[in-house]
């Protein structure tokens, strides 16, 4: 199992938005950084992701 760190501006897509999607989840698009894109492609079902809101503190707001 791998662990990943996700960040998003809360006004674009917050952790609450992710929770509303439920188990079905959603496609994460708009990633322009090639290293981030390649890491996302390497993710597997069952991996854990720590989610934080950029520009709003340094704490993890949830686990995905």
mmCIF file of the N, C-alpha and C atoms, coordinates in Angstrom:
data_MODEL
# 
_entry.id   MODEL 
# 
loop_
_atom_site.group_PDB 
_atom_site.id 
_atom_site.type_symbol 
_atom_site.label_atom_id 
_atom_site.label_alt_id 
_atom_site.label_comp_id 
_atom_site.label_asym_id 
_atom_site.label_entity_id 
_atom_site.label_seq_id 
_atom_site.pdbx_PDB_ins_code 
_atom_site.Cartn_x 
_atom_site.Cartn_y 
_atom_site.Cartn_z 
_atom_site.occupancy 
_atom_site.B_iso_or_equiv 
_atom_site.pdbx_formal_charge 
_atom_site.auth_seq_id 
_atom_site.auth_comp_id 
_atom_site.auth_asym_id 
_atom_site.auth_atom_id 
_atom_site.pdbx_PDB_model_num 
ATOM 1   N N  . UNK A 1 1  ? 0.859   -1.174 0.000   1.00 0.00 ? 1  UNK A N  1 
ATOM 2   C CA . UNK A 1 1  ? 0.000   0.000  0.000   1.00 0.00 ? 1  UNK A CA 1 
ATOM 3   C C  . UNK A 1 1  ? 0.902   1.232  0.000   1.00 0.00 ? 1  UNK A C  1 
ATOM 4   N N  . UNK A 1 2  ? 0.526   2.218  -0.793  1.00 0.00 ? 2  UNK A N  1 
ATOM 5   C CA . UNK A 1 2  ? 1.241   3.485  -0.848  1.00 0.00 ? 2  UNK A CA 1 
ATOM 6   C C  . UNK A 1 2  ? 0.406   4.584  -0.207  1.00 0.00 ? 2  UNK A C  1 
ATOM 7   N N  . UNK A 1 3  ? 1.067   5.654  0.144   1.00 0.00 ? 3  UNK A N  1 
ATOM 8   C CA . UNK A 1 3  ? 0.414   6.820  0.724   1.00 0.00 ? 3  UNK A CA 1 
ATOM 9   C C  . UNK A 1 3  ? 0.687   8.020  -0.172  1.00 0.00 ? 3  UNK A C  1 
ATOM 10  N N  . UNK A 1 4  ? -0.335  8.851  -0.369  1.00 0.00 ? 4  UNK A N  1 
ATOM 11  C CA . UNK A 1 4  ? -0.236  9.990  -1.275  1.00 0.00 ? 4  UNK A CA 1 
ATOM 12  C C  . UNK A 1 4  ? -0.702  11.253 -0.565  1.00 0.00 ? 4  UNK A C  1 
ATOM 13  N N  . UNK A 1 5  ? -0.222  12.383 -1.049  1.00 0.00 ? 5  UNK A N  1 
ATOM 14  C CA . UNK A 1 5  ? -0.628  13.667 -0.506  1.00 0.00 ? 5  UNK A CA 1 
ATOM 15  C C  . UNK A 1 5  ? -1.340  14.444 -1.603  1.00 0.00 ? 5  UNK A C  1 
ATOM 16  N N  . UNK A 1 6  ? -2.591  14.828 -1.329  1.00 0.00 ? 6  UNK A N  1 
ATOM 17  C CA . UNK A 1 6  ? -3.391  15.602 -2.282  1.00 0.00 ? 6  UNK A CA 1 
ATOM 18  C C  . UNK A 1 6  ? -3.596  17.008 -1.746  1.00 0.00 ? 6  UNK A C  1 
ATOM 19  N N  . UNK A 1 7  ? -3.527  17.975 -2.617  1.00 0.00 ? 7  UNK A N  1 
ATOM 20  C CA . UNK A 1 7  ? -3.861  19.338 -2.206  1.00 0.00 ? 7  UNK A CA 1 
ATOM 21  C C  . UNK A 1 7  ? -4.802  19.939 -3.222  1.00 0.00 ? 7  UNK A C  1 
ATOM 22  N N  . UNK A 1 8  ? -5.681  20.758 -2.737  1.00 0.00 ? 8  UNK A N  1 
ATOM 23  C CA . UNK A 1 8  ? -6.624  21.455 -3.598  1.00 0.00 ? 8  UNK A CA 1 
ATOM 24  C C  . UNK A 1 8  ? -7.054  22.736 -2.913  1.00 0.00 ? 8  UNK A C  1 
ATOM 25  N N  . UNK A 1 9  ? -7.279  23.752 -3.706  1.00 0.00 ? 9  UNK A N  1 
ATOM 26  C CA . UNK A 1 9  ? -7.837  24.973 -3.147  1.00 0.00 ? 9  UNK A CA 1 
ATOM 27  C C  . UNK A 1 9  ? -9.290  24.683 -2.781  1.00 0.00 ? 9  UNK A C  1 
ATOM 28  N N  . UNK A 1 10 ? -9.704  24.995 -1.567  1.00 0.00 ? 10 UNK A N  1 
ATOM 29  C CA . UNK A 1 10 ? -11.055 24.619 -1.128  1.00 0.00 ? 10 UNK A CA 1 
ATOM 30  C C  . UNK A 1 10 ? -12.162 25.283 -1.938  1.00 0.00 ? 10 UNK A C  1 
ATOM 31  N N  . UNK A 1 11 ? -11.887 26.417 -2.560  1.00 0.00 ? 11 UNK A N  1 
ATOM 32  C CA . UNK A 1 11 ? -12.935 27.059 -3.365  1.00 0.00 ? 11 UNK A CA 1 
ATOM 33  C C  . UNK A 1 11 ? -13.116 26.361 -4.710  1.00 0.00 ? 11 UNK A C  1 
ATOM 34  N N  . UNK A 1 12 ? -12.131 25.547 -5.131  1.00 0.00 ? 12 UNK A N  1 
ATOM 35  C CA . UNK A 1 12 ? -12.266 24.786 -6.373  1.00 0.00 ? 12 UNK A CA 1 
ATOM 36  C C  . UNK A 1 12 ? -12.824 23.387 -6.123  1.00 0.00 ? 12 UNK A C  1 
ATOM 37  N N  . UNK A 1 13 ? -12.221 22.697 -5.158  1.00 0.00 ? 13 UNK A N  1 
ATOM 38  C CA . UNK A 1 13 ? -12.667 21.346 -4.808  1.00 0.00 ? 13 UNK A CA 1 
ATOM 39  C C  . UNK A 1 13 ? -12.185 21.049 -3.400  1.00 0.00 ? 13 UNK A C  1 
ATOM 40  N N  . UNK A 1 14 ? -13.104 21.037 -2.472  1.00 0.00 ? 14 UNK A N  1 
ATOM 41  C CA . UNK A 1 14 ? -12.756 20.843 -1.058  1.00 0.00 ? 14 UNK A CA 1 
ATOM 42  C C  . UNK A 1 14 ? -12.887 19.379 -0.659  1.00 0.00 ? 14 UNK A C  1 
ATOM 43  N N  . UNK A 1 15 ? -12.410 19.067 0.536   1.00 0.00 ? 15 UNK A N  1 
ATOM 44  C CA . UNK A 1 15 ? -12.580 17.708 1.053   1.00 0.00 ? 15 UNK A CA 1 
ATOM 45  C C  . UNK A 1 15 ? -14.061 17.397 1.237   1.00 0.00 ? 15 UNK A C  1 
ATOM 46  N N  . UNK A 1 16 ? -14.855 18.393 1.615   1.00 0.00 ? 16 UNK A N  1 
ATOM 47  C CA . UNK A 1 16 ? -16.310 18.188 1.725   1.00 0.00 ? 16 UNK A CA 1 
ATOM 48  C C  . UNK A 1 16 ? -16.911 17.826 0.373   1.00 0.00 ? 16 UNK A C  1 
ATOM 49  N N  . UNK A 1 17 ? -16.417 18.438 -0.700  1.00 0.00 ? 17 UNK A N  1 
ATOM 50  C CA . UNK A 1 17 ? -16.885 18.075 -2.043  1.00 0.00 ? 17 UNK A CA 1 
ATOM 51  C C  . UNK A 1 17 ? -16.562 16.612 -2.336  1.00 0.00 ? 17 UNK A C  1 
ATOM 52  N N  . UNK A 1 18 ? -15.367 16.179 -1.953  1.00 0.00 ? 18 UNK A N  1 
ATOM 53  C CA . UNK A 1 18 ? -14.969 14.791 -2.162  1.00 0.00 ? 18 UNK A CA 1 
ATOM 54  C C  . UNK A 1 18 ? -15.864 13.844 -1.374  1.00 0.00 ? 18 UNK A C  1 
ATOM 55  N N  . UNK A 1 19 ? -16.166 14.183 -0.128  1.00 0.00 ? 19 UNK A N  1 
ATOM 56  C CA . UNK A 1 19 ? -17.048 13.336 0.691   1.00 0.00 ? 19 UNK A CA 1 
ATOM 57  C C  . UNK A 1 19 ? -18.427 13.214 0.060   1.00 0.00 ? 19 UNK A C  1 
ATOM 58  N N  . UNK A 1 20 ? -18.928 14.297 -0.538  1.00 0.00 ? 20 UNK A N  1 
ATOM 59  C CA . UNK A 1 20 ? -20.246 14.261 -1.172  1.00 0.00 ? 20 UNK A CA 1 
ATOM 60  C C  . UNK A 1 20 ? -20.279 13.299 -2.356  1.00 0.00 ? 20 UNK A C  1 
ATOM 61  N N  . UNK A 1 21 ? -19.131 13.066 -2.998  1.00 0.00 ? 21 UNK A N  1 
ATOM 62  C CA . UNK A 1 21 ? -19.066 12.140 -4.138  1.00 0.00 ? 21 UNK A CA 1 
ATOM 63  C C  . UNK A 1 21 ? -19.179 10.687 -3.682  1.00 0.00 ? 21 UNK A C  1 
ATOM 64  N N  . UNK A 1 22 ? -18.871 10.430 -2.413  1.00 0.00 ? 22 UNK A N  1 
ATOM 65  C CA . UNK A 1 22 ? -19.016 9.082  -1.874  1.00 0.00 ? 22 UNK A CA 1 
ATOM 66  C C  . UNK A 1 22 ? -17.995 8.115  -2.436  1.00 0.00 ? 22 UNK A C  1 
ATOM 67  N N  . UNK A 1 23 ? -18.321 6.840  -2.340  1.00 0.00 ? 23 UNK A N  1 
ATOM 68  C CA . UNK A 1 23 ? -17.398 5.792  -2.788  1.00 0.00 ? 23 UNK A CA 1 
ATOM 69  C C  . UNK A 1 23 ? -17.127 5.852  -4.282  1.00 0.00 ? 23 UNK A C  1 
ATOM 70  N N  . UNK A 1 24 ? -18.062 6.388  -5.049  1.00 0.00 ? 24 UNK A N  1 
ATOM 71  C CA . UNK A 1 24 ? -17.868 6.478  -6.499  1.00 0.00 ? 24 UNK A CA 1 
ATOM 72  C C  . UNK A 1 24 ? -16.718 7.410  -6.839  1.00 0.00 ? 24 UNK A C  1 
ATOM 73  N N  . UNK A 1 25 ? -16.464 8.388  -5.966  1.00 0.00 ? 25 UNK A N  1 
ATOM 74  C CA . UNK A 1 25 ? -15.371 9.327  -6.201  1.00 0.00 ? 25 UNK A CA 1 
ATOM 75  C C  . UNK A 1 25 ? -15.633 10.221 -7.402  1.00 0.00 ? 25 UNK A C  1 
ATOM 76  N N  . UNK A 1 26 ? -14.574 10.781 -7.923  1.00 0.00 ? 26 UNK A N  1 
ATOM 77  C CA . UNK A 1 26 ? -14.668 11.659 -9.074  1.00 0.00 ? 26 UNK A CA 1 
ATOM 78  C C  . UNK A 1 26 ? -13.327 11.716 -9.772  1.00 0.00 ? 26 UNK A C  1 
ATOM 79  N N  . UNK A 1 27 ? -13.336 12.114 -11.007 1.00 0.00 ? 27 UNK A N  1 
ATOM 80  C CA . UNK A 1 27 ? -12.095 12.267 -11.753 1.00 0.00 ? 27 UNK A CA 1 
ATOM 81  C C  . UNK A 1 27 ? -11.385 13.527 -11.278 1.00 0.00 ? 27 UNK A C  1 
ATOM 82  N N  . UNK A 1 28 ? -10.102 13.427 -11.047 1.00 0.00 ? 28 UNK A N  1 
ATOM 83  C CA . UNK A 1 28 ? -9.308  14.576 -10.634 1.00 0.00 ? 28 UNK A CA 1 
ATOM 84  C C  . UNK A 1 28 ? -8.649  15.104 -11.897 1.00 0.00 ? 28 UNK A C  1 
ATOM 85  N N  . UNK A 1 29 ? -9.106  16.245 -12.366 1.00 0.00 ? 29 UNK A N  1 
ATOM 86  C CA . UNK A 1 29 ? -8.559  16.774 -13.614 1.00 0.00 ? 29 UNK A CA 1 
ATOM 87  C C  . UNK A 1 29 ? -7.908  18.139 -13.388 1.00 0.00 ? 29 UNK A C  1 
ATOM 88  N N  . UNK A 1 30 ? -7.305  18.652 -14.398 1.00 0.00 ? 30 UNK A N  1 
ATOM 89  C CA . UNK A 1 30 ? -6.664  19.947 -14.297 1.00 0.00 ? 30 UNK A CA 1 
ATOM 90  C C  . UNK A 1 30 ? -5.265  19.907 -13.725 1.00 0.00 ? 30 UNK A C  1 
ATOM 91  N N  . UNK A 1 31 ? -4.676  18.716 -13.631 1.00 0.00 ? 31 UNK A N  1 
ATOM 92  C CA . UNK A 1 31 ? -3.319  18.592 -13.103 1.00 0.00 ? 31 UNK A CA 1 
ATOM 93  C C  . UNK A 1 31 ? -2.343  18.952 -14.223 1.00 0.00 ? 31 UNK A C  1 
ATOM 94  N N  . UNK A 1 32 ? -1.550  19.993 -13.995 1.00 0.00 ? 32 UNK A N  1 
ATOM 95  C CA . UNK A 1 32 ? -0.614  20.447 -15.017 1.00 0.00 ? 32 UNK A CA 1 
ATOM 96  C C  . UNK A 1 32 ? 0.818   19.992 -14.757 1.00 0.00 ? 32 UNK A C  1 
ATOM 97  N N  . UNK A 1 33 ? 1.121   19.602 -13.548 1.00 0.00 ? 33 UNK A N  1 
ATOM 98  C CA . UNK A 1 33 ? 2.467   19.180 -13.193 1.00 0.00 ? 33 UNK A CA 1 
ATOM 99  C C  . UNK A 1 33 ? 2.671   17.735 -13.626 1.00 0.00 ? 33 UNK A C  1 
ATOM 100 N N  . UNK A 1 34 ? 3.694   17.487 -14.452 1.00 0.00 ? 34 UNK A N  1 
ATOM 101 C CA . UNK A 1 34 ? 3.900   16.145 -14.994 1.00 0.00 ? 34 UNK A CA 1 
ATOM 102 C C  . UNK A 1 34 ? 4.221   15.121 -13.920 1.00 0.00 ? 34 UNK A C  1 
ATOM 103 N N  . UNK A 1 35 ? 5.019   15.504 -12.929 1.00 0.00 ? 35 UNK A N  1 
ATOM 104 C CA . UNK A 1 35 ? 5.348   14.558 -11.854 1.00 0.00 ? 35 UNK A CA 1 
ATOM 105 C C  . UNK A 1 35 ? 4.086   14.180 -11.077 1.00 0.00 ? 35 UNK A C  1 
ATOM 106 N N  . UNK A 1 36 ? 3.239   15.163 -10.773 1.00 0.00 ? 36 UNK A N  1 
ATOM 107 C CA . UNK A 1 36 ? 1.984   14.882 -10.062 1.00 0.00 ? 36 UNK A CA 1 
ATOM 108 C C  . UNK A 1 36 ? 1.090   13.986 -10.898 1.00 0.00 ? 36 UNK A C  1 
ATOM 109 N N  . UNK A 1 37 ? 1.005   14.276 -12.188 1.00 0.00 ? 37 UNK A N  1 
ATOM 110 C CA . UNK A 1 37 ? 0.168   13.455 -13.079 1.00 0.00 ? 37 UNK A CA 1 
ATOM 111 C C  . UNK A 1 37 ? 0.656   12.015 -13.099 1.00 0.00 ? 37 UNK A C  1 
ATOM 112 N N  . UNK A 1 38 ? 1.964   11.826 -13.205 1.00 0.00 ? 38 UNK A N  1 
ATOM 113 C CA . UNK A 1 38 ? 2.514   10.469 -13.241 1.00 0.00 ? 38 UNK A CA 1 
ATOM 114 C C  . UNK A 1 38 ? 2.295   9.743  -11.913 1.00 0.00 ? 38 UNK A C  1 
ATOM 115 N N  . UNK A 1 39 ? 2.407   10.457 -10.807 1.00 0.00 ? 39 UNK A N  1 
ATOM 116 C CA . UNK A 1 39 ? 2.125   9.845  -9.507  1.00 0.00 ? 39 UNK A CA 1 
ATOM 117 C C  . UNK A 1 39 ? 0.668   9.424  -9.410  1.00 0.00 ? 39 UNK A C  1 
ATOM 118 N N  . UNK A 1 40 ? -0.232  10.247 -9.913  1.00 0.00 ? 40 UNK A N  1 
ATOM 119 C CA . UNK A 1 40 ? -1.653  9.892  -9.867  1.00 0.00 ? 40 UNK A CA 1 
ATOM 120 C C  . UNK A 1 40 ? -1.939  8.658  -10.720 1.00 0.00 ? 40 UNK A C  1 
ATOM 121 N N  . UNK A 1 41 ? -1.242  8.533  -11.822 1.00 0.00 ? 41 UNK A N  1 
ATOM 122 C CA . UNK A 1 41 ? -1.410  7.342  -12.667 1.00 0.00 ? 41 UNK A CA 1 
ATOM 123 C C  . UNK A 1 41 ? -0.889  6.087  -11.982 1.00 0.00 ? 41 UNK A C  1 
ATOM 124 N N  . UNK A 1 42 ? 0.065   6.255  -11.071 1.00 0.00 ? 42 UNK A N  1 
ATOM 125 C CA . UNK A 1 42 ? 0.640   5.108  -10.364 1.00 0.00 ? 42 UNK A CA 1 
ATOM 126 C C  . UNK A 1 42 ? -0.225  4.645  -9.202  1.00 0.00 ? 42 UNK A C  1 
ATOM 127 N N  . UNK A 1 43 ? -1.240  5.420  -8.845  1.00 0.00 ? 43 UNK A N  1 
ATOM 128 C CA . UNK A 1 43 ? -2.091  5.055  -7.714  1.00 0.00 ? 43 UNK A CA 1 
ATOM 129 C C  . UNK A 1 43 ? -2.883  3.799  -8.005  1.00 0.00 ? 43 UNK A C  1 
ATOM 130 N N  . UNK A 1 44 ? -3.123  3.059  -6.943  1.00 0.00 ? 44 UNK A N  1 
ATOM 131 C CA . UNK A 1 44 ? -3.903  1.825  -7.040  1.00 0.00 ? 44 UNK A CA 1 
ATOM 132 C C  . UNK A 1 44 ? -5.058  1.879  -6.042  1.00 0.00 ? 44 UNK A C  1 
ATOM 133 N N  . UNK A 1 45 ? -6.107  1.134  -6.338  1.00 0.00 ? 45 UNK A N  1 
ATOM 134 C CA . UNK A 1 45 ? -7.227  1.037  -5.419  1.00 0.00 ? 45 UNK A CA 1 
ATOM 135 C C  . UNK A 1 45 ? -6.706  0.494  -4.097  1.00 0.00 ? 45 UNK A C  1 
ATOM 136 N N  . UNK A 1 46 ? -7.090  1.136  -3.011  1.00 0.00 ? 46 UNK A N  1 
ATOM 137 C CA . UNK A 1 46 ? -6.654  0.716  -1.688  1.00 0.00 ? 46 UNK A CA 1 
ATOM 138 C C  . UNK A 1 46 ? -5.534  1.582  -1.123  1.00 0.00 ? 46 UNK A C  1 
ATOM 139 N N  . UNK A 1 47 ? -4.863  2.356  -1.978  1.00 0.00 ? 47 UNK A N  1 
ATOM 140 C CA . UNK A 1 47 ? -3.855  3.290  -1.479  1.00 0.00 ? 47 UNK A CA 1 
ATOM 141 C C  . UNK A 1 47 ? -4.552  4.393  -0.691  1.00 0.00 ? 47 UNK A C  1 
ATOM 142 N N  . UNK A 1 48 ? -3.854  4.959  0.275   1.00 0.00 ? 48 UNK A N  1 
ATOM 143 C CA . UNK A 1 48 ? -4.421  6.042  1.077   1.00 0.00 ? 48 UNK A CA 1 
ATOM 144 C C  . UNK A 1 48 ? -3.870  7.384  0.631   1.00 0.00 ? 48 UNK A C  1 
ATOM 145 N N  . UNK A 1 49 ? -4.734  8.377  0.668   1.00 0.00 ? 49 UNK A N  1 
ATOM 146 C CA . UNK A 1 49 ? -4.316  9.730  0.335   1.00 0.00 ? 49 UNK A CA 1 
ATOM 147 C C  . UNK A 1 49 ? -4.666  10.689 1.455   1.00 0.00 ? 49 UNK A C  1 
ATOM 148 N N  . UNK A 1 50 ? -3.729  11.528 1.794   1.00 0.00 ? 50 UNK A N  1 
ATOM 149 C CA . UNK A 1 50 ? -3.957  12.581 2.781   1.00 0.00 ? 50 UNK A CA 1 
ATOM 150 C C  . UNK A 1 50 ? -4.292  13.859 2.024   1.00 0.00 ? 50 UNK A C  1 
ATOM 151 N N  . UNK A 1 51 ? -5.378  14.477 2.398   1.00 0.00 ? 51 UNK A N  1 
ATOM 152 C CA . UNK A 1 51 ? -5.936  15.612 1.659   1.00 0.00 ? 51 UNK A CA 1 
ATOM 153 C C  . UNK A 1 51 ? -5.758  16.881 2.481   1.00 0.00 ? 51 UNK A C  1 
ATOM 154 N N  . UNK A 1 52 ? -5.183  17.915 1.865   1.00 0.00 ? 52 UNK A N  1 
ATOM 155 C CA . UNK A 1 52 ? -5.105  19.195 2.560   1.00 0.00 ? 52 UNK A CA 1 
ATOM 156 C C  . UNK A 1 52 ? -5.508  20.324 1.629   1.00 0.00 ? 52 UNK A C  1 
ATOM 157 N N  . UNK A 1 53 ? -5.958  21.416 2.217   1.00 0.00 ? 53 UNK A N  1 
ATOM 158 C CA . UNK A 1 53 ? -6.375  22.595 1.462   1.00 0.00 ? 53 UNK A CA 1 
ATOM 159 C C  . UNK A 1 53 ? -5.211  23.563 1.363   1.00 0.00 ? 53 UNK A C  1 
ATOM 160 N N  . UNK A 1 54 ? -4.730  23.779 0.155   1.00 0.00 ? 54 UNK A N  1 
ATOM 161 C CA . UNK A 1 54 ? -3.651  24.746 -0.012  1.00 0.00 ? 54 UNK A CA 1 
ATOM 162 C C  . UNK A 1 54 ? -4.188  26.135 0.274   1.00 0.00 ? 54 UNK A C  1 
ATOM 163 N N  . UNK A 1 55 ? -3.322  26.984 0.745   1.00 0.00 ? 55 UNK A N  1 
ATOM 164 C CA . UNK A 1 55 ? -3.656  28.379 1.080   1.00 0.00 ? 55 UNK A CA 1 
ATOM 165 C C  . UNK A 1 55 ? -4.557  28.516 2.307   1.00 0.00 ? 55 UNK A C  1 
ATOM 166 N N  . UNK A 1 56 ? -4.763  27.437 3.044   1.00 0.00 ? 56 UNK A N  1 
ATOM 167 C CA . UNK A 1 56 ? -5.600  27.511 4.251   1.00 0.00 ? 56 UNK A CA 1 
ATOM 168 C C  . UNK A 1 56 ? -4.999  26.680 5.364   1.00 0.00 ? 56 UNK A C  1 
ATOM 169 N N  . UNK A 1 57 ? -3.793  26.947 5.730   1.00 0.00 ? 57 UNK A N  1 
ATOM 170 C CA . UNK A 1 57 ? -3.165  26.190 6.806   1.00 0.00 ? 57 UNK A CA 1 
ATOM 171 C C  . UNK A 1 57 ? -2.338  25.045 6.298   1.00 0.00 ? 57 UNK A C  1 
ATOM 172 N N  . UNK A 1 58 ? -1.735  24.336 7.223   1.00 0.00 ? 58 UNK A N  1 
ATOM 173 C CA . UNK A 1 58 ? -0.825  23.260 6.875   1.00 0.00 ? 58 UNK A CA 1 
ATOM 174 C C  . UNK A 1 58 ? -1.317  21.896 7.355   1.00 0.00 ? 58 UNK A C  1 
ATOM 175 N N  . UNK A 1 59 ? -2.528  21.811 7.832   1.00 0.00 ? 59 UNK A N  1 
ATOM 176 C CA . UNK A 1 59 ? -3.010  20.552 8.407   1.00 0.00 ? 59 UNK A CA 1 
ATOM 177 C C  . UNK A 1 59 ? -3.768  19.699 7.387   1.00 0.00 ? 59 UNK A C  1 
ATOM 178 N N  . UNK A 1 60 ? -3.715  18.400 7.610   1.00 0.00 ? 60 UNK A N  1 
ATOM 179 C CA . UNK A 1 60 ? -4.494  17.442 6.819   1.00 0.00 ? 60 UNK A CA 1 
ATOM 180 C C  . UNK A 1 60 ? -5.957  17.594 7.234   1.00 0.00 ? 60 UNK A C  1 
ATOM 181 N N  . UNK A 1 61 ? -6.850  17.690 6.241   1.00 0.00 ? 61 UNK A N  1 
ATOM 182 C CA . UNK A 1 61 ? -8.274  17.845 6.542   1.00 0.00 ? 61 UNK A CA 1 
ATOM 183 C C  . UNK A 1 61 ? -9.055  16.556 6.382   1.00 0.00 ? 61 UNK A C  1 
ATOM 184 N N  . UNK A 1 62 ? -8.419  15.535 5.767   1.00 0.00 ? 62 UNK A N  1 
ATOM 185 C CA . UNK A 1 62 ? -9.124  14.280 5.605   1.00 0.00 ? 62 UNK A CA 1 
ATOM 186 C C  . UNK A 1 62 ? -8.257  13.217 4.958   1.00 0.00 ? 62 UNK A C  1 
ATOM 187 N N  . UNK A 1 63 ? -8.742  11.998 4.970   1.00 0.00 ? 63 UNK A N  1 
ATOM 188 C CA . UNK A 1 63 ? -8.059  10.862 4.362   1.00 0.00 ? 63 UNK A CA 1 
ATOM 189 C C  . UNK A 1 63 ? -8.954  10.320 3.253   1.00 0.00 ? 63 UNK A C  1 
ATOM 190 N N  . UNK A 1 64 ? -8.351  10.141 2.094   1.00 0.00 ? 64 UNK A N  1 
ATOM 191 C CA . UNK A 1 64 ? -9.118  9.659  0.931   1.00 0.00 ? 64 UNK A CA 1 
ATOM 192 C C  . UNK A 1 64 ? -8.606  8.291  0.517   1.00 0.00 ? 64 UNK A C  1 
# 
